[in-house]
């Protein structure tokens, strides 16, 4: 039976504080990072540094958000735990193999902090987005309900204080799926993969992320089909422009007492 490395490892550290004495030796839960290799039909494509949990979701979400293949073009997933890390082999249909051949090339490993590592051409970095399909408006109350529940749902984040989370909420704000990772892009890819594997309709809810909202987070959300993206932190200017292009409601700086709506106001109920 395959055994993934633990997502959290406890290590000892020496803590000091200005107003406290003496120094304190403590045990601290730490987020793990592992190399996750993604292959297509046995051929290496990319290596991501990620939390070794929900790696099948990560590989499938990466496949979808990178436009390598559609969900219908994925024939199966194989997982292997190696000494160097975790390997996920995505088996593609013939149509999927043709789609992969047309996808953008990556020539190096992807760090947990980077969403575009290894992209070779400027023209492949910021790609055009199609409009996300129309959906029923989401209420402010639903968004607030999801935000209230999100902190408690971040099991690894509360333990380590070193994880990002991405969540999919239903129309009433109920959290349906939550995924966590040391990398914000990985967390969102894990969510995209999990939503696809569960057969959920992205248009029947909204997406929440606990990180800043740079443009590639909007890009992934648009490709996945999320009509509303809620970010805890601030967006970049390019993220707002891409959200407008994709007709996504972008809500950022989301807190318990309110948020800021930047685009897509028609998707938010009065």
C-alpha positions, 0 to 999 in steps of 0.5 A, a space after each residue: 500500500 502506498 504511503 504518502 509523506 506526512 503533511 506535517 512534521 514536528 520539530 524542536 526549536 529554541 524560542 526567545 522573546 524580548 519580554 520573557 526569560 529564560 529561552 524556551 525549547 518548544 515542539 513546533 508542527 511544521 508544514 511539509 514540502 515535497 517534490 510532486 512530479 506530474 507525468 502524462 502517459 509516463 512522460 515527465 511534464 512538471 515538478 511542483 513543490 507542494 504539501 504531500 496531501 491530495 496529490 491526485 487532486 493537485 495533478 488533475 487540477 493542474 491539468 485542467 487549469 494549465 489547459 493541458 487537457 479537459 476532464 473528459 480527456 483524462 482516462 486515469 491517474 496513477 500514483 507512486 511514492 518514490 524516495 525523491 518524492 511523489 509521482 502522479 501519472 495522468 493517463 490521457 485519451 488520444 484527444 487529451 494527448 493531442 491537447 497536451 502536445 499543444 499546451 505551453 511548455 515548462 522547463 524547470 520545477 515549480 516552487 510552492 510560491 510561484 504559479 508560472 515557474 518554467 514558462 518559456 515565452 512571454 506570450 504564454 504567461 498571460 493568456 486570453 480568457 473566455 467569459 465564465 458562463 452566467 450563474 445565479 447571483 450569490 448573496 453577501 450573506 452566503 459569502 459571509 457564512 462561508 468566510 465564517 466557516 473557513 477558518 475552522 475548516 483549515 485544519 493544517 493551517 491552524 496547526 502550522 500557520 504556514 498553509 494556504 487554503 482554497 474552498 468551494 462553497 455552495 449557493 447558501 455559503 455552505 463549504 463543500 470542499 476545502 483544500 490546503 497547501 504551502 503553495 497558494 497555486 497548489 491549493 487552488 489546483 487541488 480544489 479545482 481537481 477535487 471539484 472536478 472529481 466530485 462531479 460538482 458544477 463550479 457555476 453552482 457556487 463560489 470559490 474562496 482563497 486565503 491568499 493574495 489574488 494575483 492574476 494567475 489565481 483569476 486565470 485558474 478560477 476562470 478556466 475552472 468556471 468559478 463565477 465568483 472569486 473571494 480572496 482574503 487578501 488584496 488583488 493586483 491590478 492585472 488580476 482585476 483586469 483579467 477578472 473583468 475579461 472573464 466576467 468574474 465577480 472578484 471580491 477581495 480584502 474579505 473580512 468578517 465585517 465586510 469586503 471590497 467588490 472590484 468586478 462583476 457586481 451583477 453576480 452578487 445579489 443586492 
